[in-house]
Amino acid sequence: MTNGLAVVVAVIIIVVVLVGLISTLQSSSAYDQIGRGGTEPSPSRGGGAAPAPRAASEPHDARQQEIREILTARSERLVRQGKEPLDIEAEIKGLSDGHGLSPPGAEAQEQHDPQLLAEARALIAARNERRLRAGLEALDVEEELARTLSALRAGGSTPGDHG
């Protein structure tokens, strides 16, 4: 009787060890997942379809929505403390009057002459061509234009300059 029990226990242990080894070899390491977007599902891992590409104004709209949510939460907190609530629309207007709520690059383009804008666009187009030849994704022209113009305004080198 004790021999039969020992055999059953040994078989169960061997099966469990084999199943553990097989599952370990088939699954990817947790370290391989670091930097790949966290817990968002991706098509490569069987997590659904890839997200649709964003429109150019979508990040700006999302930013405005986040600012509105932050101001609403701040106003609610002030009310809970017994203070006057914020005028959210006035706060947003105050932010947009000079603190960057306009779309990226809008004010930068107004401050530069058309020849500089054309030259910067040509630079970005050439950079995109090099990236495409190298198999990389093309950069968003308007975002890069805003980044390039702000770097020029700050007196630094333009993004993508090497040296």
Secondary structure, DSSP 8 states (H G I E B T S, - for coil): -HHHHHHHHHHHHHHHHHHHHHHHHHS--GGGGTTS-TT---GGGTS--------TTHHHHHHHHHHHHHHHHHHHHHHHTTS----HHHHHHHHHTTSS-S-TTHHHHHTS-HHHHHHHHHHHHHHHHHHHHTT-----HHHHHHHHHHHHHHTS--TT---
